[in-house]
Amino acid sequence: MTIERLQLLRNIGQFGSVTAGAQAPLAKLSLIYAENGRGKTTLATILRSLGTGDTALIEERRRLGSAHAPHIVLASAGAPFTYQNGAWSVLHPDIAVFDDGFVAANVCSGISIETAHKQNLHELILGARGVALNSALQGHVERIEEHNRALRLKADAIPAAARGTLTVDAFCKLAVNPVIDARIARAEQSLSAAQAAGAVRVRPVFTELSLPTFDRDGLNALLGRGLPALEADAAARVKAHLRRLGREGEAWVGEGMTQIAGASEGQPGEICPFCAQDLAASPLIRHYQAYFSDAYAELRNTINQTGKGINTTHGGDVPAAFERAVRVAAENREFWRPFTDVPDIDMDTAAIVRAWSVARDAVLTILRAKAAAPLDAVELPPDRITAIDAYDVHRVMVAELSDTLLARNLSIVVVKEQVAVADMATLSDELAKLTAVRTRHQAPTAALCDAYLAEKAAKKATEKFRDEARAALDQYRAGVFPAYEAAINEYLGRFNAGFRLGSVTSVNNRGGSSASYSVLINNVAVALSADRVPSFKNTLSAGDRNALALAFFFASLDQDARLAEKVVVIDDPMTSLDEHRRLTTVQEMRLLYGRVRQMIVLSHSKAFLCAVWEGADRTARCALQIVRSAGGSTLAPWDVRQDTLTPHDRRHELVREYLRTSDPAREREVAAALRPILEAFMRVAHPETFPPGTLLGPFIAICQQRHGGPSEIMSTAATTELRALLDYANAFHHDTNPAWETALINDQELLGFATRTIAFASR
């Protein structure tokens, strides 16, 4: 889309409120002439801002002293491009501008090449497609930097105390362990055991805890025993007698029977040990002898021994020994508890001893009763059985606890073996790792780690996109950079530059991609920046640097796929160019003009603009100029033709116009123009004999001398005519007539000599 009119330029640079451009349409080739400082660079900057969207370019050129912000309207075939309130209504991305800003951004600042120049040149070489690829890459790179910043913040949020010696990555990658608490408990036990290695080695294992039993079956059998051979009648008569004797009567009688000599044999004649009477006639003696037989003695002895056995097993120091054994077991349990799993010893030994004592006394009481009447068959009464049952509950509990403790001895043996070869550092590290695993998956650390790992995964995905974007960009660069180098050197050759570029390549670095190249002078590489040796800043002239910038610009346009849609703006390309590059620059601009949508050229050199003007399509060109107006600048049409005429052309036109109109106001100008017309003609017709500085009088004399000879310059008639014309013209020339400004002029005479002069100079 072309820019059709500079419709409004308000409050920017030298333009106060300029609307003159609304009446001056632009064309495909638009030339704008201005003296330095009039505002042509401002126009170029406006167009650059329209192309890039950089509003700072407009704001920093706000008109000094203006109370209002810049306001710009550029007409186009569609909606106008309007800048107001600090923004463009719509941008024109197909504008390419060559100006001092282009040079400063892409080539050098003064004589120095900085990193920014190389980065900007990199984008210039890449073109729109390459810039898009590079922007995509840089976008991924920036997002990776954002990921890195986020990762640092999220890593710092994870307490260092929680992860110990582990890195954040290693800590967050710790897998969940469903039995971590048990693992930590075992690790703590192993470490504690290692720390108490000396005590562990000498500490004994658990010993058996037990309580003796009461033989219920044996007791019932003993309590139910009597003398089966004893007649029932005899037993009844003895028992009746013994009852009459009272308590302990049976024992007393039984003891007495042992004092009757021969009583055991049943021989008569024996006497009573108490009354000395003959017992042969006593009816009870035979019954006593049967009752208190050897079987009776054996039964009583069994009863007595059973009672003693119970006292030995269940009495005396046995309960105290049991309580002491329980205390020792409890102490062992407290010692081993930090090193291995040991069950609690929750045992009320006082209650056990009480139940034990009750059961023991109950058994001994019934045994004593049996001992007093051995032949009486009895059973354990319910209250005695209850006492034994209560005791057995405790006994079974003690047995079960003992079995459990003895079973832990295997683990204790393992602890002892591990302690023998334990490494404190290894055990501490293992415990620290296990503790880290548990901490990693506990709130709030779990959420912090999950957030860190999510950011890490997002970064990895972005890195994948970055690598893909870089591969695409590298593939594109592989083709575009060699082509750009060739194009630049082609333009440098056309500009007659004494140098070329070599090794134009792309370089990736953390700050972004940049272009790298070397300057070749006489096929010797010159550094872009260096001190005390030949380099860019001291080997290239200002013209060389500007030629290089223009070559960069033209070469970048050659690579642009949208070149046909471009509006190309060129501001003062001849500012520092040497004269021998002027024609080439004009030629290249003419070639470019035919390949773009529109070309706008601004310059302070009328000669340069006129050279561009010549040869351009007359129907697709226009020219404006920026002129001074009331302390500022304004736009006005520029008649290029008038500035393309030489003084000789102007004099010819003056005389021809007089011949057509006979304007008396211009007679003296016409008369004064005749001699210069003749002199200019002679310089063209006879350059060898009429060089610059030659006067017509001496030239005519030479012509007369050579008449008829081989070196004749002009014919006699021509020389005579020239002499006549000169004689008239000298009257109006300051060299030959000091009063030329007041010499009388006859219109008819002037008309004749003017006609003859034009005719002579047209031969």
matplotlib code that plots the C-alpha trace (Angstrom):
import matplotlib.pyplot as plt

x = [0.0, 1.4, 1.6, -0.6, -0.3, 1.4, -1.9, -1.1, 2.2, 1.6, 3.8, 6.7, 10.2, 10.2, 6.5, 4.1, 0.8, 1.5, -1.4, 0.2, 1.0, -2.7, -2.6, 0.6, 0.0, 2.9, 3.7, 5.5, 8.7, 8.5, 11.5, 11.7, 14.4, 15.3, 18.3, 19.9, 17.8, 14.6, 12.9, 13.6, 15.0, 11.9, 9.8, 12.0, 11.6, 7.8, 7.8, 10.1, 7.8, 4.8, 6.7, 8.0, 5.4, 8.1, 6.2, 9.3, 10.7, 7.7, 7.6, 11.3, 10.9, 8.0, 8.1, 9.9, 7.7, 4.5, 1.8, 0.2, 1.3, 2.3, -0.5, 0.2, -2.1, -0.8, -3.3, -3.4, -5.8, -7.6, -8.0, -5.5, -2.5, -3.1, -0.8, -2.6, -2.5, 0.8, -0.2, -0.7, -4.2, -2.7, 0.9, 2.4, 4.9, 6.1, 8.0, 11.9, 13.9, 17.5, 18.8, 21.2, 19.1, 19.6, 23.3, 23.5, 21.4, 22.9, 26.4, 28.2, 27.9, 30.4, 33.4, 32.6, 30.8, 29.0, 27.2, 23.8, 24.9, 25.7, 22.4, 20.4, 22.3, 21.5, 17.8, 18.3, 20.0, 17.4, 14.5, 10.9, 10.8, 14.1, 13.2, 10.0, 12.0, 14.5, 11.8, 10.2, 13.6, 14.3, 10.8, 11.6, 14.9, 13.2, 10.7, 13.5, 15.0, 11.6, 11.5, 15.0, 14.0, 10.9, 12.9, 15.3, 12.4, 10.7, 14.0, 14.7, 11.2, 12.2, 13.9, 17.5, 17.1, 14.5, 16.7, 19.9, 22.9, 20.8, 20.4, 17.0, 16.7, 17.7, 15.5, 12.4, 13.0, 12.8, 10.1, 7.4, 8.0, 4.8, 6.8, 9.1, 8.2, 9.2, 12.4, 13.2, 12.5, 14.9, 17.5, 17.2, 17.5, 20.6, 22.2, 21.4, 22.8, 26.0, 26.3, 26.0, 28.1, 30.0, 26.9, 25.2, 28.0, 27.8, 24.1, 22.5, 19.5, 16.1, 15.9, 12.7, 10.0, 7.7, 5.4, 5.1, 1.8, -0.5, -1.2, -4.9, -5.2, -2.6, -4.1, -7.6, -6.2, -4.3, -7.3, -9.5, -7.2, -8.1, -7.4, -9.5, -8.8, -10.1, -13.5, -16.2, -17.6, -14.1, -13.4, -16.8, -16.1, -12.6, -13.9, -16.6, -14.1, -11.7, -14.6, -15.1, -11.4, -11.8, -9.6, -6.3, -7.5, -6.7, -3.2, -2.7, -4.0, -2.0, 1.1, 0.3, -0.1, 3.5, 4.3, 2.5, 5.1, 4.0, 0.8, 1.8, 1.9, -1.4, 0.1, -1.8, -0.3, 0.7, -0.1, -1.4, 1.5, -0.7, -2.6, -0.4, -3.5, -3.5, -4.9, -5.5, -9.1, -9.7, -12.2, -10.7, -7.1, -7.6, -9.5, -6.8, -4.1, -6.0, -6.7, -3.2, -1.4, 1.7, -0.6, -1.9, 1.6, 2.5, -0.6, 0.2, 3.8, 2.6, 0.3, 3.1, 5.6, 3.1, 2.6, 6.4, 6.8, 4.2, 6.0, 9.3, 7.9, 5.4, 6.7, 9.7, 11.9, 10.3, 7.8, 10.5, 12.8, 10.0, 9.5, 13.3, 13.3, 10.5, 12.4, 15.5, 13.4, 11.9, 15.3, 16.5, 13.4, 14.2, 17.8, 16.9, 13.8, 15.8, 17.6, 14.9, 11.2, 10.5, 7.0, 6.0, 6.2, 3.0, 2.8, 1.5, 3.8, 2.2, -1.2, 0.4, 2.1, -1.1, -3.1, -0.2, -0.2, -4.0, -3.8, -0.9, -2.6, -5.8, -3.9, -1.9, -5.0, -6.8, -3.7, -3.5, -7.1, -6.3, -3.2, -5.5, -7.8, -5.9, -8.5, -11.2, -11.7, -12.2, -12.1, -10.8, -13.6, -14.8, -13.2, -9.9, -10.3, -11.2, -8.0, -6.0, -7.8, -7.0, -3.4, -3.3, -4.5, -1.4, 0.8, -0.4, 0.2, 3.7, 4.4, 3.2, 5.2, 8.2, 7.8, 7.5, 10.6, 12.6, 11.6, 13.1, 16.5, 17.1, 16.7, 18.9, 21.6, 21.3, 21.7, 24.8, 26.3, 25.5, 27.1, 30.2, 30.7, 28.7, 29.9, 28.5, 28.8, 27.0, 24.2, 23.9, 23.7, 21.1, 18.9, 19.3, 18.2, 15.2, 14.2, 14.5, 12.2, 9.6, 10.0, 9.8, 6.3, 4.9, 3.0, 4.0, 7.3, 5.4, 3.5, 6.7, 8.5, 5.6, 5.6, 9.3, 9.1, 6.1, 8.2, 11.1, 8.9, 7.6, 11.2, 12.1, 9.1, 10.2, 13.7, 12.4, 10.5, 13.7, 15.8, 13.3, 13.1, 16.9, 17.2, 14.7, 16.5, 19.9, 18.6, 17.3, 20.5, 22.5, 21.0, 20.4, 23.8, 25.9, 23.4, 23.5, 27.3, 27.3, 24.7, 26.6, 29.9, 28.0, 26.8, 30.2, 31.7, 29.1, 29.9, 33.5, 34.4, 38.0, 37.0, 34.7, 33.1, 34.1, 32.7, 29.3, 27.8, 25.4, 26.6, 24.4, 25.0, 23.1, 22.3, 20.7, 21.9, 24.1, 25.9, 29.6, 31.8, 35.2, 36.3, 38.7, 41.0, 43.4, 42.2, 43.5, 41.0, 40.6, 39.3, 35.9, 37.2, 40.8, 43.3, 46.7, 46.2, 44.3, 40.6, 37.2, 37.4, 40.7, 40.7, 37.3, 36.5, 33.1, 32.2, 33.2, 31.1, 28.1, 28.6, 28.7, 25.5, 23.8, 25.0, 23.5, 20.2, 20.0, 21.1, 18.5, 15.8, 17.0, 16.3, 12.8, 10.0, 7.7, 9.9, 7.2, 4.9, 7.6, 7.5, 11.3, 12.4, 15.9, 17.2, 20.4, 22.3, 24.9, 25.7, 29.2, 29.6, 32.6, 31.8, 32.8, 29.9, 27.2, 26.3, 26.3, 24.0, 21.6, 21.7, 20.9, 18.1, 16.6, 16.8, 15.2, 12.4, 11.1, 10.9, 9.0, 5.6, 6.8, 10.1, 10.5, 13.9, 14.9, 18.1, 19.8, 21.5, 19.4, 21.9, 21.5, 17.7, 17.8, 19.9, 17.3, 14.5, 15.9, 15.0, 12.1, 8.6, 7.1, 3.6, 4.7, 7.0, 6.5, 8.8, 8.3, 10.5, 10.6, 11.0, 11.2, 7.9, 7.3, 10.0, 9.3, 9.0, 6.3, 5.9, 5.8, 5.9, 9.4, 9.9, 12.8, 13.1, 14.2, 16.9, 18.0, 18.7, 22.3, 23.1, 23.7, 20.2, 18.7, 20.3, 19.1, 15.6, 15.7, 16.6, 14.1, 11.4, 12.3, 12.1, 8.6, 7.3, 9.6, 9.2, 10.8, 11.4, 13.9, 15.8, 19.0, 19.1, 18.8, 21.5, 23.9, 23.2, 24.4, 28.1, 28.0, 25.8, 28.5, 31.3, 29.5, 29.0, 32.6, 33.7, 31.5, 32.2, 36.0, 37.1, 40.8, 41.2, 38.7, 39.4, 38.0, 39.2, 39.7, 38.2, 36.3, 38.5, 41.8, 40.0, 38.6, 42.2, 43.4, 40.6, 41.5, 45.1, 44.2, 41.8, 42.5, 45.1, 45.0, 44.3, 41.4, 39.0, 36.0, 35.2, 35.7, 32.0, 31.5, 34.4, 33.0, 29.6, 31.1, 33.0, 29.9, 27.9, 30.7, 31.0, 27.3, 27.4, 30.5, 28.5, 26.5, 29.4, 31.2, 34.6, 34.4, 32.0, 32.1, 28.8, 27.1, 24.2, 23.2, 24.0, 21.1, 19.1, 17.1, 14.4, 14.7, 18.4, 18.4, 15.8, 18.1, 21.3, 19.4, 18.0, 21.5, 23.1, 20.6, 21.1, 24.9, 24.9, 22.6, 24.8]
y = [0.0, 3.4, 6.6, 9.0, 12.3, 13.8, 15.1, 16.6, 17.1, 18.8, 19.5, 17.4, 18.6, 21.7, 21.2, 23.3, 22.5, 21.7, 20.7, 21.7, 18.1, 17.4, 19.2, 17.5, 13.8, 11.4, 9.1, 5.8, 7.8, 10.7, 13.0, 15.4, 18.1, 20.0, 21.9, 20.4, 21.0, 21.6, 18.3, 15.6, 13.3, 14.0, 12.7, 9.6, 9.0, 9.3, 6.7, 4.4, 4.7, 3.8, 0.7, -0.5, 0.8, 2.5, 5.5, 6.8, 7.9, 10.3, 11.4, 12.3, 14.6, 16.5, 20.1, 22.3, 24.7, 23.0, 22.6, 19.7, 16.2, 15.2, 14.6, 13.0, 11.9, 10.1, 9.4, 6.0, 4.2, 2.8, 4.3, 6.9, 6.2, 8.4, 9.1, 10.6, 10.3, 8.5, 5.7, 4.8, 3.9, 1.1, 0.2, -0.3, -3.2, -3.1, 0.2, -0.1, 3.0, 3.7, 6.7, 7.5, 5.4, 2.3, 2.9, 3.4, 0.4, -2.1, -1.1, 1.2, 4.1, 6.6, 4.3, 1.6, -1.7, -2.8, -6.1, -4.4, -3.6, -7.3, -8.4, -5.9, -6.9, -10.5, -9.7, -7.6, -10.5, -13.0, -11.0, -11.3, -15.2, -15.5, -12.9, -14.8, -18.0, -16.1, -14.5, -17.9, -19.1, -16.1, -16.5, -20.0, -18.8, -16.1, -18.6, -20.8, -17.9, -17.4, -21.1, -20.7, -17.7, -19.6, -22.7, -20.7, -19.2, -22.6, -24.2, -21.5, -22.2, -25.8, -25.6, -26.6, -28.3, -30.6, -31.9, -32.1, -32.7, -33.6, -31.2, -29.8, -32.0, -35.2, -34.3, -33.7, -36.9, -39.1, -41.7, -42.3, -45.3, -46.7, -48.2, -45.3, -44.9, -48.5, -48.0, -44.9, -46.7, -49.5, -47.0, -45.1, -48.3, -49.4, -46.0, -45.9, -49.4, -48.4, -45.3, -47.6, -50.4, -51.1, -51.6, -53.6, -56.1, -56.9, -56.6, -60.1, -61.3, -62.1, -65.1, -67.2, -65.9, -68.6, -69.4, -73.0, -74.8, -76.4, -80.1, -80.1, -83.7, -84.9, -82.9, -84.3, -87.8, -87.3, -85.8, -88.6, -91.4, -93.7, -97.4, -99.6, -102.9, -101.5, -102.9, -100.4, -101.5, -101.3, -98.0, -96.7, -97.8, -96.2, -93.0, -92.8, -93.3, -90.8, -88.3, -88.7, -87.9, -84.6, -82.5, -84.1, -87.3, -89.4, -88.1, -88.7, -92.2, -93.0, -91.8, -93.9, -97.0, -96.9, -97.2, -100.6, -103.3, -106.0, -104.3, -104.4, -108.2, -108.4, -110.5, -110.7, -109.8, -106.3, -103.6, -100.0, -97.5, -95.2, -97.4, -100.6, -102.7, -105.8, -104.9, -108.4, -108.2, -104.7, -104.8, -101.7, -102.7, -105.0, -102.2, -99.7, -101.9, -102.2, -98.5, -97.3, -99.7, -99.1, -97.9, -95.3, -94.2, -94.0, -91.8, -89.5, -89.2, -88.4, -85.7, -84.2, -84.3, -82.8, -79.9, -79.5, -79.5, -76.8, -74.7, -75.3, -74.5, -71.7, -70.3, -68.9, -66.7, -68.0, -65.2, -62.6, -64.3, -64.0, -60.3, -59.8, -61.6, -59.4, -56.3, -57.5, -58.3, -54.8, -53.2, -55.3, -54.2, -50.5, -51.1, -53.0, -50.9, -48.2, -50.9, -53.3, -53.9, -55.2, -55.7, -53.7, -55.5, -54.4, -56.7, -56.1, -58.4, -57.5, -58.7, -61.8, -62.6, -61.9, -64.3, -66.8, -66.6, -67.0, -70.1, -71.5, -71.0, -72.5, -75.7, -76.0, -75.5, -78.4, -80.5, -79.8, -80.9, -84.1, -84.7, -84.5, -87.1, -88.9, -91.5, -88.9, -88.6, -85.0, -82.8, -79.3, -77.1, -74.5, -71.5, -73.3, -74.0, -70.3, -69.3, -71.6, -70.4, -66.8, -67.7, -69.7, -66.6, -64.8, -67.8, -68.1, -64.4, -64.7, -67.7, -65.8, -62.7, -64.9, -66.6, -63.2, -61.9, -65.0, -64.7, -61.2, -62.6, -63.5, -59.8, -58.8, -61.2, -59.5, -56.1, -57.4, -58.7, -55.5, -53.4, -55.4, -54.2, -51.0, -47.8, -44.7, -42.4, -44.9, -45.4, -41.6, -41.1, -43.8, -42.3, -38.9, -40.2, -42.0, -39.0, -36.9, -39.4, -38.9, -35.2, -35.0, -36.4, -34.6, -31.3, -28.6, -29.9, -32.2, -29.3, -27.3, -30.2, -31.0, -27.3, -27.5, -30.7, -29.3, -26.2, -28.5, -30.5, -27.3, -26.1, -29.4, -29.1, -25.5, -26.7, -29.2, -26.4, -24.3, -27.0, -27.5, -23.7, -23.6, -26.4, -24.7, -21.4, -23.0, -24.7, -21.3, -19.6, -22.1, -20.8, -17.1, -16.1, -17.2, -15.6, -12.3, -12.3, -12.7, -9.9, -7.5, -8.1, -7.6, -4.2, -3.3, -4.1, -1.9, 0.9, 0.7, -0.1, -1.1, -3.8, -6.9, -8.8, -12.4, -15.1, -13.6, -16.0, -16.3, -16.7, -17.9, -16.6, -16.2, -12.6, -13.5, -14.3, -11.9, -11.6, -12.0, -10.9, -9.7, -6.9, -8.0, -5.3, -6.6, -10.1, -9.5, -9.8, -6.7, -7.0, -5.3, -3.9, -3.8, -1.3, -0.3, -2.4, -2.0, -2.4, -1.3, 2.1, 3.1, 1.5, 2.4, 6.0, 7.6, 7.0, 3.4, 2.9, 4.5, 2.4, -0.7, 0.4, 1.0, -2.4, -4.0, -2.2, -3.2, -6.8, -7.1, -5.9, -8.5, -11.2, -9.9, -12.0, -9.0, -6.6, -5.9, -4.6, -2.5, 1.3, 2.1, 5.3, 6.5, 9.5, 11.2, 8.2, 10.6, 12.2, 10.7, 8.9, 9.7, 11.3, 8.2, 6.3, 8.8, 7.4, 3.8, 4.8, 6.5, 3.5, 1.1, 3.2, 3.3, -0.5, -0.8, 1.7, -0.8, -3.6, -1.9, -0.5, 3.0, 4.8, 8.0, 9.6, 12.6, 14.5, 17.9, 17.4, 18.8, 17.4, 13.9, 14.1, 15.4, 12.5, 10.1, 12.1, 11.8, 8.6, 7.9, 7.2, 10.7, 9.5, 8.0, 10.6, 13.7, 16.1, 18.2, 20.4, 21.4, 25.1, 27.6, 29.0, 31.3, 29.9, 26.3, 24.3, 23.5, 21.4, 22.9, 21.5, 21.4, 22.1, 19.6, 20.7, 24.2, 22.7, 20.3, 23.1, 24.2, 28.0, 27.3, 25.7, 28.6, 31.1, 29.2, 29.1, 32.8, 33.7, 31.4, 32.7, 36.3, 35.2, 34.0, 36.8, 39.9, 40.8, 44.2, 43.7, 41.0, 42.6, 43.3, 39.8, 38.4, 40.7, 39.7, 36.0, 36.0, 35.9, 33.1, 31.0, 31.4, 30.5, 27.4, 26.3, 26.7, 24.6, 21.8, 22.2, 22.8, 21.6, 21.3, 24.8, 26.5, 25.1, 26.6, 30.2, 31.0, 34.2, 34.4, 37.3, 35.4, 32.2, 34.0, 35.2, 31.6, 30.5, 33.2, 32.1, 28.6, 29.3, 27.1, 25.0, 21.4, 22.5, 24.8, 25.2, 26.9, 28.1, 31.7, 32.3, 30.8, 32.8, 36.0, 35.3, 34.6, 37.8, 39.8, 38.1, 38.7, 42.4, 42.9, 40.7, 42.5, 45.7, 43.9, 42.2, 43.7, 42.6, 44.6, 47.4, 48.9, 50.6, 47.5, 48.0, 51.3, 50.4, 51.2, 48.3, 48.3, 45.6, 44.9, 44.7, 42.5, 40.2, 39.8, 39.0, 36.7, 34.7, 34.5, 33.5, 30.6, 29.5, 29.6, 27.7, 25.1, 24.0]
z = [0.0, -1.0, 1.0, -1.1, 0.8, 3.8, 4.9, 8.3, 10.1, 13.4, 16.4, 15.3, 14.5, 12.4, 11.4, 13.5, 11.7, 8.0, 5.7, 2.4, 1.7, 1.4, -2.0, -3.1, -3.9, -3.8, -6.6, -7.0, -7.1, -4.7, -4.3, -1.4, -1.4, 1.7, 3.1, 6.2, 9.3, 7.5, 8.4, 5.9, 8.6, 10.6, 7.7, 7.4, 11.1, 10.9, 8.2, 10.2, 13.2, 11.0, 9.8, 13.2, 15.6, 17.7, 19.0, 20.9, 17.5, 17.2, 20.8, 21.0, 18.0, 19.6, 18.5, 21.1, 22.8, 21.6, 24.2, 22.3, 21.4, 17.8, 15.4, 12.0, 9.2, 6.2, 3.5, 1.6, -0.7, 2.4, 5.9, 6.7, 8.9, 11.9, 14.8, 17.8, 21.6, 21.4, 19.0, 15.4, 14.2, 12.1, 11.1, 7.7, 8.2, 4.6, 5.0, 4.7, 5.7, 5.0, 7.1, 9.8, 12.1, 9.9, 9.8, 13.6, 14.3, 11.8, 10.8, 13.3, 15.7, 14.3, 13.8, 16.3, 15.9, 19.0, 19.9, 19.2, 15.6, 15.0, 16.5, 14.4, 11.3, 12.0, 11.9, 8.7, 7.0, 8.1, 6.7, 7.7, 7.6, 9.4, 11.9, 12.6, 13.1, 15.3, 17.3, 17.9, 19.1, 21.3, 22.7, 23.8, 25.2, 27.2, 28.5, 29.5, 31.4, 33.0, 33.9, 35.4, 37.5, 38.6, 39.4, 41.5, 43.5, 43.9, 44.9, 47.5, 48.9, 49.7, 53.2, 53.1, 56.4, 54.9, 52.1, 54.0, 51.8, 48.8, 45.9, 45.1, 42.1, 43.9, 46.9, 44.7, 42.8, 45.9, 45.4, 47.9, 50.2, 51.8, 54.7, 55.3, 58.9, 59.6, 57.6, 59.6, 62.9, 62.0, 60.8, 64.0, 66.0, 64.0, 64.6, 68.2, 68.6, 66.9, 69.1, 72.2, 70.7, 74.0, 76.0, 73.3, 73.1, 76.9, 77.4, 77.8, 75.8, 77.4, 79.7, 80.3, 82.6, 84.1, 87.0, 88.4, 87.9, 90.4, 89.5, 89.8, 88.7, 91.1, 93.9, 93.3, 93.1, 96.3, 98.1, 97.0, 98.2, 101.2, 102.1, 99.8, 101.9, 105.1, 105.9, 106.0, 109.4, 111.0, 109.4, 110.6, 114.2, 114.2, 112.8, 115.3, 118.1, 116.6, 116.4, 120.1, 120.6, 119.0, 116.8, 115.9, 117.4, 114.4, 114.3, 118.0, 117.7, 114.7, 116.4, 119.4, 117.3, 116.4, 120.2, 120.6, 120.2, 118.0, 117.1, 113.6, 113.8, 115.7, 118.5, 121.8, 125.1, 124.2, 126.6, 126.1, 126.2, 128.2, 130.8, 130.7, 130.3, 128.1, 124.7, 123.6, 124.7, 123.1, 120.2, 118.5, 118.5, 115.5, 113.7, 114.6, 113.2, 109.9, 109.8, 110.7, 108.4, 106.2, 103.4, 105.8, 106.6, 102.9, 102.2, 105.0, 103.8, 100.3, 101.6, 103.6, 100.7, 98.4, 100.8, 101.2, 97.4, 97.0, 99.6, 97.8, 94.4, 95.3, 98.5, 100.2, 97.9, 94.7, 94.3, 95.1, 92.5, 90.0, 90.7, 90.3, 87.0, 85.8, 86.8, 85.0, 81.9, 82.1, 82.3, 79.3, 77.4, 78.1, 76.9, 73.8, 72.9, 71.0, 68.9, 68.0, 68.4, 71.9, 73.4, 76.4, 79.8, 81.3, 84.2, 87.8, 89.7, 93.0, 91.7, 90.4, 93.7, 95.5, 93.3, 93.6, 97.3, 97.5, 95.2, 97.2, 100.6, 99.2, 98.2, 101.4, 103.5, 101.8, 102.0, 105.7, 106.1, 104.2, 106.3, 109.4, 108.0, 105.4, 104.8, 104.2, 100.4, 99.5, 96.3, 95.6, 96.7, 94.1, 95.9, 95.8, 92.1, 91.5, 93.3, 91.1, 87.9, 88.8, 89.3, 86.0, 84.1, 85.3, 84.7, 81.0, 80.5, 81.9, 79.6, 76.5, 77.4, 77.9, 74.6, 72.9, 74.6, 73.8, 70.2, 70.1, 71.1, 67.4, 66.5, 69.4, 68.2, 64.8, 66.4, 68.2, 64.9, 63.1, 65.8, 65.5, 61.9, 62.0, 60.2, 62.0, 58.9, 56.7, 59.2, 59.7, 55.9, 55.5, 58.2, 56.7, 53.3, 54.7, 56.7, 53.5, 51.8, 54.5, 54.6, 50.8, 50.8, 53.8, 53.7, 52.9, 51.4, 49.0, 47.4, 47.1, 45.4, 43.1, 42.0, 41.4, 39.4, 37.4, 36.5, 35.6, 33.3, 31.7, 31.2, 29.5, 27.2, 26.3, 25.7, 23.2, 21.4, 21.6, 20.0, 17.2, 16.6, 16.5, 14.0, 11.8, 12.1, 11.4, 8.3, 7.1, 7.9, 6.0, 2.8, 3.5, 4.9, 2.0, -0.4, 1.6, 1.6, -2.2, -2.6, -0.3, -2.2, -5.5, -4.4, -2.9, -6.3, -8.1, -5.6, -6.5, -2.9, -2.2, 0.2, 0.5, 3.3, 4.2, 6.5, 7.0, 9.5, 12.3, 15.9, 18.8, 22.2, 25.5, 24.7, 21.4, 17.8, 16.0, 12.7, 12.4, 9.4, 8.5, 6.2, 3.5, 2.1, -0.5, 0.6, 4.1, 6.9, 9.0, 12.5, 13.3, 16.6, 17.8, 19.2, 17.8, 14.7, 11.4, 12.1, 10.9, 12.6, 11.1, 7.6, 6.3, 5.4, 6.1, 2.5, 2.8, 5.9, 4.2, 1.1, 3.3, 5.0, 1.6, 0.4, 3.6, 2.9, -0.8, -0.1, 2.6, 0.2, -2.3, 0.2, 1.1, -0.3, -0.1, -1.9, -4.5, -1.7, 0.0, 0.4, 0.4, 2.0, 1.4, 3.3, 2.1, 0.7, -0.6, 2.7, 2.9, -0.3, -2.5, -5.9, -7.8, -6.2, -7.1, -10.5, -9.2, -6.4, -8.8, -11.1, -8.2, -7.0, -10.5, -10.6, -7.2, -8.2, -10.7, -8.1, -5.2, -4.6, -3.9, -3.4, -1.4, -1.6, 0.6, 0.1, 0.6, -2.9, -5.8, -8.2, -6.8, -6.8, -10.3, -11.4, -9.9, -11.5, -15.0, -16.7, -14.3, -15.6, -16.1, -15.2, -11.8, -10.3, -8.2, -6.3, -3.2, -1.2, 2.5, 2.8, 5.7, 6.9, 9.9, 12.1, 11.0, 7.8, 5.4, 2.2, -1.3, -4.9, -6.4, -10.1, -10.7, -14.3, -13.3, -11.1, -13.8, -16.3, -16.7, -17.1, -20.8, -21.0, -19.2, -21.5, -24.6, -23.1, -22.4, -26.0, -27.5, -25.3, -26.4, -30.0, -29.4, -27.2, -27.7, -24.1, -23.8, -20.0, -20.8, -23.7, -21.7, -20.3, -23.8, -25.1, -22.3, -22.9, -26.5, -25.8, -23.2, -25.7, -28.3, -25.8, -24.6, -28.2, -29.1, -26.1, -27.3, -31.0, -30.7, -27.3, -28.4, -29.6, -27.3, -23.9, -20.7, -20.2, -23.9, -25.2, -28.5, -29.9, -29.9, -31.0, -34.1, -34.9, -34.7, -37.0, -39.5, -39.5, -40.3, -43.1, -46.1, -44.3, -43.1, -39.6, -40.4, -37.5, -39.2, -42.7, -43.6, -43.7, -40.2, -38.8, -40.4, -38.9, -35.5, -35.6, -36.5, -33.7, -31.2, -32.1, -31.2, -28.1, -26.7, -26.3, -23.6, -21.7, -18.8, -20.1, -23.2, -22.3, -18.8, -19.6, -20.8, -18.4, -20.1, -23.7, -26.0, -27.3, -30.5, -30.5, -34.2, -34.1, -31.0, -32.6, -35.7, -33.7, -31.4, -34.3, -35.9, -32.6, -32.0, -35.6, -35.3, -32.0, -33.5, -36.4]

ax = plt.figure().add_subplot(projection="3d")
ax.plot(x, y, z, "-o")
ax.set_aspect("equal")
plt.show()
